[in-house]
Amino acid sequence: MEFLEHHCFHHRNTSCSLDFHLTYVNVFLFLYISAVSVLTVFGNLLVIISITAFKQLHTPTNLLILSLALSDFLVGICVMPVESLRSINSCFYMGKSHCRIFHVIMSVLGSASLINIMLVAIDRYFAVCEPLMYMSKMTIRKTMMCISLGWTVSFCYNLVPMNLGNTNLTGTTVFCLRECAVAVSNAWGPTDLIVSFIAPCTVMVILYIRILTVALRQAKAISITSKKMASQKNPKSFRKSEVKATKTLSIIVFVYV
């Protein structure tokens, strides 16, 4: 394996110029990412403080939301500011070691956030589809174990591309001076895409489709049993309620997709 390291020139796709070349697109990306970063930090900080401060909010679902808020808070305070600067200039001025640390932090937090979202989907599945067994399956202790396991798996898994993913590299790889990039093997890329993104998203889509189906069936059953009483007072109220519930759940599924 041959590694070449030099300062790539501005006309190349892998260039990293030391000069700032401001454009409307770069400025827009910088302002957009910065605004999202501020909203992410303060919004999730509010959630973290609210759940930790009030014991009555210490439920399995809220603990999962707390873990998700923590991962998103760390993304907003550790990853987004760096990415906002890189939107103006692709150079990374903190050195090779800090580049690898940044990639580890970014990967761990991204995976942890996705795992937490999947855990929330599983929690909602049991709450809606198996409500009688929800209390026994989703206890505080089990929830804490799932959260700890999710963070541990995220941390351990994302150390693999930094240590094993680049052991089978062949050919010549060009590393541009001041450009933050970690080389991995061609086989590891598709594998990581499936394991860390496609598989969790597929699980979430299946769970939310199941939740949508069960929720609509329950709403229909409630509507049928109350149809006579509703028709005497307001014949269109239940129909509008069904449509509204369907739209709300459809939006939730669409957002997670």
Secondary structure as UniProt FT lines:
FT   STRAND          2..6
FT   TURN            10..11
FT   TURN            13..14
FT   HELIX           24..53
FT   HELIX           55..57
FT   HELIX           60..74
FT   HELIX           75..79
FT   HELIX           80..86
FT   TURN            87..88
FT   TURN            93..94
FT   HELIX           96..129
FT   HELIX           131..133
FT   HELIX           134..137
FT   HELIX           140..157
FT   TURN            158..159
FT   HELIX           160..163
FT   TURN            164..168
FT   STRAND          172..176
FT   TURN            177..178
FT   TURN            186..187
FT   HELIX           188..193
FT   HELIX           194..198
FT   HELIX           199..225
FT   HELIX           227..233
FT   TURN            235..236
FT   HELIX           237..256
//
